[in-house]
Amino acid sequence: MAKIETVDNFNSDYIKNEPNGDKNFVIGESKYKCEGKNLNKGYFPINLTLADFLKKSPDNTLIPIIPHLKVKKREEDEFIISINREDLEDNKYKFNVRTGNYIGKITWKNVDIEIGSRFSEVLLNRMLNVADDIFLSDVTIKVQKQTNKTEFIKRIIGHLFLQKLSKASLLGLPSSYQTVNYHDIKVHGNVDFNRFINKDIPIKGNISSKTRERLLVPEIMVVLSNALDSIEEIFGTGITGKLSEVRNTLKQETKKTRVTMEIFRRATNHKSLSNPIYASFKSILDYAGILLELDHYDLSGKGNKHAGSYLLNIADLWEVYLEKLLRHTLSADGWTVNAQEELNLYENSFYSRHMYPDLVLRHDDGRVAVFDAKYKRMKFQGKIGISEGDVDRSDFYQIHSYMSFYQKESKDKLVAGGLLYPIDSDWENDWPNKKSPYSEEWFGGKGTFIVDGIANLGKLDEVKQEELSNQEKAFIDRIKNTLSLK
């Protein structure tokens, strides 16, 4: 079977790419690489967009990293992967590869494609924690087993499932009033006359009775227990504290009952979930369903869909991470952080448009800043030949459009705008010609245009959580300085 393994935001134009006479190839090294096997000429070109992926089969699935969260609408032409084979002299050829913000597992044109994350577990765990409003740097759910690309999606969903379950279970697991039958010498609640007449006459000592008791919902318990079992090998001893207590309760309640389509349907539609106390279990069951289908359960009656092709847009997580990190650190200084504000332009015209900047910061005194979160590769690379470098042309013009809008709306109180990336390079030491990515002004006014983000992420395989915490603090300090908070 032909196969391609790579990472998100890969671009073969930026790295050494030697001609090849084989149907196997490797471009790049370490984590940032693309490897192909058994690729004949007939497989190319491969140009896969989100629309292609979703239209090929209704069972192809775009998995939400944060269910029910308001995020920008996906564009149908958003590309997932593009691979072309360029034929050269002497029966040699080279492969040109680009990927976007999606990670996952796809089968396309009889080629198995696996796209993993280009960054380490340290960043992933931190983003997941902050997205779930956990800001302590030492709080994480530990992974016992190192996972490969195929298991990467399962680890992400497993982490989110465990986080949500840990928080929701503090208020108790879903329960409801159920009828419980008894047959002993004591009457529980009321006599069950139908059973009493059929079983207890003549009276021999025991009496049939029934009562209403609040019990854990068995269908929900079975789904949660099976989902925990499905990630046991990955997380293992990382399931501690409250989660360990929950796991023991589930095992006692379910006695290894396997989830079926009918059990899953009853669990997700159970009336107890309408209780505000248990409302958060709706998203937990969403995650549980994905985990089970990744583990070859058929919960839809249409075969196993997640075991085939599935994708996640990791850029959504990056955006939520920055939003909550900025809100958590700037709110005490009088700033609010709004995500995806809707801008209505030319409302009464046929060319009216709606625009959605990722992050809008507003101060109590009227100051404003606007940023777009970009999960694209950033190594402070400028123009090379026909390449525009790391700052995409459309991103550049879009953020300046936002800045122009808010400059007018705030009556010249726009203090900053810019693009925020996960930066591979070291901050300051890797600037081209030692020139700062902060401008002193922008063409529309006095505010500062910036390119910034969390730096040094390309080296996170070599460092611990402490280094990421230091990079976060340095980023926040730079933003505060730009907003004139210091």
C-alpha positions in Angstrom: 0.0 0.0 0.0 1.3 3.5 -0.9 1.8 5.6 2.2 2.8 9.2 3.2 3.7 10.3 6.7 4.3 14.0 7.5 3.5 16.8 9.8 1.3 19.9 9.7 2.5 23.1 8.0 5.2 21.2 6.1 6.7 22.9 3.1 9.4 21.2 1.0 10.4 24.5 -0.6 12.1 25.5 2.7 14.4 22.5 3.1 16.8 20.4 1.2 15.0 18.3 -1.4 17.3 16.1 -3.5 16.1 14.5 -6.8 15.2 10.8 -6.4 15.0 7.8 -8.7 13.0 5.7 -6.3 9.3 5.4 -5.5 10.3 5.9 -1.8 11.5 9.3 -0.5 12.3 11.2 2.7 12.4 15.0 2.8 13.6 16.8 5.9 14.7 15.3 9.2 13.8 14.8 12.9 10.1 15.8 13.5 9.8 18.1 10.5 9.9 15.7 7.6 7.8 13.9 5.0 8.3 10.3 4.1 6.7 8.4 1.2 6.6 4.7 0.4 5.6 2.8 -2.8 4.5 5.9 -4.6 4.2 5.3 -8.4 3.6 8.1 -10.9 -0.1 7.3 -11.2 -0.8 8.5 -7.7 0.1 12.1 -8.5 -0.8 14.9 -8.3 -2.5 14.8 -4.8 -4.4 18.1 -4.1 -6.7 17.5 -1.2 -9.0 20.2 0.2 -11.5 20.1 3.1 -14.3 20.1 0.6 -12.8 17.1 -1.1 -12.4 15.3 2.2 -16.0 15.9 3.4 -17.6 15.2 0.0 -15.8 12.0 -0.7 -17.8 10.1 2.0 -20.3 11.3 4.6 -18.4 9.1 7.1 -15.2 11.2 6.7 -15.1 13.2 9.9 -13.8 16.6 10.9 -13.4 16.1 14.6 -13.9 19.2 16.8 -11.1 19.7 19.3 -13.4 21.9 21.5 -17.0 20.7 20.9 -19.7 23.4 20.9 -17.0 26.2 20.9 -17.6 29.1 18.6 -14.8 29.1 16.1 -14.4 30.5 12.7 -16.3 28.9 9.8 -14.1 26.5 7.9 -13.5 27.5 4.3 -14.3 24.7 1.8 -11.1 25.4 -0.2 -8.9 25.2 2.8 -6.2 22.8 1.8 -5.1 19.7 3.7 -2.2 18.4 1.7 -0.6 19.0 -1.8 1.9 16.6 -3.3 3.3 16.8 -6.8 6.0 14.7 -8.6 8.3 16.6 -10.8 10.0 14.5 -13.5 13.7 15.3 -14.2 16.4 13.9 -16.4 18.1 10.5 -15.9 14.8 8.9 -14.7 14.9 11.0 -11.6 12.2 13.1 -10.0 11.5 15.0 -6.9 8.4 15.4 -4.7 7.0 18.8 -3.8 5.0 18.7 -0.6 2.9 21.2 1.4 0.5 20.6 4.3 -1.9 22.9 6.1 -3.2 23.1 9.7 -4.9 19.7 9.7 -3.6 16.6 11.4 -5.2 13.1 11.1 -5.4 10.0 9.1 -6.7 9.9 5.5 -7.0 7.4 2.7 -7.0 9.3 -0.7 -6.5 7.9 -4.2 -5.4 4.6 -2.6 -2.7 6.3 -0.6 -2.7 6.1 3.2 -1.8 9.6 4.5 -0.9 10.3 8.1 -0.3 13.9 9.3 1.0 14.5 12.8 1.9 17.6 14.8 5.2 19.3 14.2 5.5 20.3 17.8 6.2 18.3 21.0 4.0 16.9 23.7 5.0 19.8 26.0 3.2 22.4 23.9 0.2 20.1 23.1 -0.4 19.4 26.8 -0.1 23.1 27.7 -2.5 24.2 25.0 -5.0 21.6 26.1 -4.8 22.7 29.7 -5.1 26.4 29.0 -8.1 25.8 26.6 -9.7 24.1 29.6 -8.9 27.0 31.9 -6.1 25.2 33.7 -3.2 27.7 34.0 -0.9 26.0 36.6 2.1 24.9 34.6 2.5 21.7 36.7 -1.0 20.4 36.0 -1.1 17.8 33.3 -2.4 14.4 32.5 0.6 12.2 31.9 1.0 10.0 28.9 2.4 6.6 29.9 3.1 5.3 26.4 4.7 7.3 23.6 2.2 7.4 20.7 2.8 7.2 17.0 1.1 9.4 14.4 -1.9 7.0 14.1 -2.5 7.3 17.8 -2.0 11.1 18.0 -5.7 11.9 17.5 -6.6 9.4 20.2 -4.2 11.0 22.6 -5.6 14.5 22.0 -9.2 13.4 22.4 -8.3 11.2 25.4 -6.6 14.1 27.1 -9.7 16.3 26.6 -12.0 13.5 27.7 -10.0 13.0 30.9 -9.9 16.7 31.7 -13.6 17.2 31.2 -14.5 14.1 33.2 -12.2 15.1 36.1 -13.9 18.5 36.4 -17.5 17.4 35.8 -17.3 14.5 38.2 -16.6 16.9 41.1 -20.4 17.4 41.1 -21.1 13.7 40.8 -21.7 11.3 37.9 -25.1 11.5 36.1 -27.9 9.9 38.1 -31.7 9.7 37.9 -34.6 8.2 39.8 -35.3 4.6 38.9 -37.7 1.9 40.1 -36.0 -0.7 42.3 -37.7 -4.0 43.0 -37.2 -5.8 46.4 -38.3 -9.3 47.6 -37.5 -9.8 51.3 -39.1 -9.6 54.8 -39.0 -5.7 54.8 -41.3 -3.5 52.7 -39.3 -0.9 50.7 -41.5 2.0 49.6 -44.7 0.3 48.5 -46.0 -3.2 48.1 -45.8 -4.3 44.4 -49.2 -5.9 44.3 -48.8 -7.6 40.9 -45.7 -9.4 42.0 -47.1 -10.0 45.5 -50.2 -11.8 44.1 -48.1 -13.9 41.6 -45.2 -14.7 43.9 -46.0 -14.3 47.6 -49.4 -16.0 48.1 -49.5 -18.0 50.2 -47.2 -15.8 52.3 -43.9 -17.5 53.1 -42.1 -14.6 54.7 -40.8 -12.5 51.8 -42.8 -9.6 50.4 -42.5 -8.0 46.9 -42.1 -4.2 47.1 -40.7 -1.4 45.0 -39.4 2.1 45.5 -37.9 5.0 43.6 -34.2 5.6 44.2 -31.6 7.9 42.7 -29.1 5.7 41.0 -26.2 6.3 38.5 -27.4 6.1 34.9 -26.2 2.6 33.7 -26.0 3.5 30.0 -23.8 6.5 30.7 -21.7 4.6 33.1 -21.1 1.9 30.4 -20.0 4.4 27.8 -17.7 6.2 30.2 -16.1 3.0 31.4 -15.5 1.6 27.9 -14.0 5.0 26.9 -11.6 4.9 29.9 -10.6 1.3 29.0 -9.9 2.4 25.4 -7.2 4.8 26.5 -5.8 2.8 29.4 -2.7 1.7 27.5 -1.8 5.3 26.5 -2.4 7.1 29.8 -2.1 4.3 32.4 -0.7 5.6 35.6 -1.6 9.2 34.5 -5.1 8.5 35.6 -4.8 9.4 39.2 -6.6 11.2 42.0 -10.3 11.9 41.4 -10.1 10.2 38.0 -8.9 7.0 39.7 -11.9 7.1 42.0 -14.2 7.6 39.0 -12.6 4.7 37.2 -13.1 2.4 40.2 -16.8 3.5 40.5 -17.4 2.8 36.8 -15.8 -0.6 37.0 -18.0 -1.6 39.9 -21.2 -0.3 38.2 -20.6 -1.8 34.7 -18.9 -5.1 35.2 -17.2 -5.0 31.8 -20.4 -4.5 29.8 -19.5 -3.6 26.2 -21.0 -0.6 24.5 -23.5 -1.2 21.7 -25.2 1.2 19.3 -28.4 1.1 21.4 -26.6 1.7 24.7 -24.7 4.6 23.2 -28.0 6.1 21.8 -29.7 5.8 25.2 -26.8 7.3 27.0 -26.5 10.4 24.8 -30.2 11.0 24.8 -30.8 10.4 28.5 -33.1 12.9 30.3 -30.6 13.3 33.1 -28.3 15.4 30.8 -31.0 18.1 30.7 -30.1 18.7 34.4 -27.7 21.7 34.5 -25.5 19.8 37.0 -24.8 17.1 34.4 -24.9 19.3 31.2 -21.1 19.1 30.8 -21.4 15.3 30.3 -22.8 16.0 26.8 -19.4 17.0 25.5 -17.8 14.2 27.5 -20.0 11.6 25.8 -19.1 13.2 22.5 -15.4 12.6 23.2 -16.2 9.1 24.5 -17.9 8.3 21.3 -14.9 9.4 19.2 -12.6 7.3 21.4 -14.7 4.2 21.1 -15.0 4.5 17.3 -11.2 5.0 17.1 -11.1 1.8 19.0 -13.2 0.0 16.4 -16.6 0.3 18.0 -19.6 0.7 15.6 -21.9 3.3 17.3 -23.7 4.5 14.3 -24.9 1.3 12.6 -23.0 2.4 9.5 -19.7 0.7 10.2 -16.7 2.3 12.0 -16.2 5.8 10.6 -13.4 7.2 12.8 -11.3 4.1 12.1 -11.1 5.3 8.5 -10.5 8.9 7.7 -10.5 11.7 10.3 -9.0 15.2 10.7 -8.6 17.9 13.3 -7.7 21.5 12.8 -5.0 22.1 15.3 -5.1 25.9 14.5 -8.4 26.1 16.4 -6.7 24.9 19.6 -3.8 27.4 19.1 -6.4 30.2 18.8 -8.3 29.2 21.9 -5.0 28.8 23.8 -3.9 32.4 23.0 -7.3 33.8 23.7 -7.5 32.3 27.2 -3.8 33.0 28.0 -4.2 36.7 27.1 -7.5 37.0 29.0 -6.1 35.3 32.1 -3.0 37.6 32.2 -4.4 40.9 31.1 -7.8 41.1 32.8 -6.3 42.5 36.0 -5.0 45.5 34.0 -8.3 46.5 32.7 -8.3 44.6 29.4 -11.0 42.4 28.0 -10.3 39.8 25.3 -13.0 39.0 22.7 -12.7 36.2 20.2 -14.2 36.3 16.7 -16.0 39.7 16.9 -18.2 40.1 13.9 -17.5 43.1 11.6 -20.3 44.0 9.2 -18.9 46.0 6.2 -21.0 47.8 3.6 -24.2 46.3 5.1 -26.6 47.8 2.5 -24.6 46.9 -0.6 -24.5 43.8 -2.7 -20.8 43.5 -1.9 -21.4 43.5 1.9 -19.0 41.4 3.9 -18.6 39.9 7.4 -15.1 39.7 8.9 -14.0 37.9 12.1 -10.7 39.0 13.7 -9.4 36.3 16.0 -8.6 38.4 19.1 -9.8 41.9 19.9 -8.4 43.5 23.1 -10.3 46.5 24.6 -9.2 48.6 27.6 -11.5 50.4 30.0 -10.0 53.7 28.8 -10.9 53.0 25.1 -7.6 51.6 23.8 -7.9 48.8 21.4 -5.6 46.1 19.9 -6.4 43.5 17.3 -4.5 40.2 16.6 -4.9 37.2 14.3 -3.7 33.8 15.6 -1.8 31.9 12.9 -0.6 28.3 13.4 1.6 28.5 10.3 5.4 28.0 10.4 7.4 31.0 11.6 11.2 31.2 11.5 11.5 34.9 10.6 12.0 33.8 7.0 11.8 36.7 4.5 11.3 36.6 0.8 13.3 33.9 -1.1 12.9 34.0 -4.9 9.1 33.8 -5.6 8.4 32.8 -2.1 6.9 35.5 0.2 8.5 34.0 3.3 6.8 33.1 6.5 4.3 36.0 6.6 1.6 35.1 4.1 0.4 37.9 1.8 -3.3 37.5 2.5 -2.7 37.3 6.3 -0.6 40.5 6.1 -3.3 42.4 4.2 -6.2 41.0 6.3 -4.7 42.1 9.7 -4.1 45.6 8.3 -7.7 45.7 7.2 -8.7 44.9 10.8 -6.4 47.5 12.1 -7.8 50.2 9.8 -11.4 49.3 11.0 -10.5 49.5 14.7 -8.4 52.6 14.2 -11.5 54.4 13.0 -13.9 52.7 15.4 -11.8 53.6 18.5 -11.2 57.2 17.3 -7.4 56.7 16.9 -7.0 54.7 20.0 -5.6 51.6 18.3 -2.3 50.8 20.1 -1.3 47.6 18.3 -2.2 44.9 15.8 -0.4 41.9 14.4 0.0 38.2 13.8 0.7 35.7 16.6 2.5 32.4 15.7 4.0 29.4 17.3 7.6 30.4 16.6 10.2 27.7 15.8 13.2 30.1 16.3 14.7 31.7 19.3 13.4 35.2 20.0 15.8 38.0 19.2 18.8 35.8 18.5 17.3 34.5 15.2 16.0 37.8 13.8 17.2 38.4 10.3 19.9 41.1 10.5 19.0 41.5 14.2 15.9 43.6 13.1 12.9 43.4 15.4 9.6 42.1 14.1 8.0 45.0 15.8 7.4 48.2 13.8 7.5 51.6 15.4 4.3 52.6 13.6 2.0 51.3 10.9 0.9 53.0 7.7 -2.6 53.8 9.1 -1.6 55.5 12.3 0.5 55.6 15.4 -0.1 52.0 16.6 2.5 49.3 16.5 2.4 46.4 14.0 3.9 43.2 15.4 4.8 39.6 14.5 5.1 37.7 17.8 4.0 34.6 19.6 5.5 31.8 21.8 9.1 31.4 20.8 11.7 28.7 20.7 9.1 25.9 20.1 11.2 24.2 17.6 13.5 23.1 20.5 10.8 21.9 22.9 11.8 18.3 22.5 15.0 19.2 24.3 13.5 21.2 27.2 10.9 20.8 30.0 7.6 22.6 30.9 9.6 25.2 32.7 11.1 26.5 29.4 7.6 26.8 27.8 6.4 28.7 30.9 9.4 31.1 30.5 8.5 31.6 26.8 4.9 32.3 27.7 5.9 34.9 30.3 8.3 36.6 27.9 5.5 36.8 25.3 3.0 38.3 27.7 5.6 40.8 28.9 6.2 41.9 25.3 2.5 42.3 24.7 2.1 44.3 28.0 4.9 46.6 26.9 3.3 47.1 23.6 -0.1 47.9 25.2 1.8 50.3 27.5 1.0 48.5 30.7 4.5 48.6 32.0 
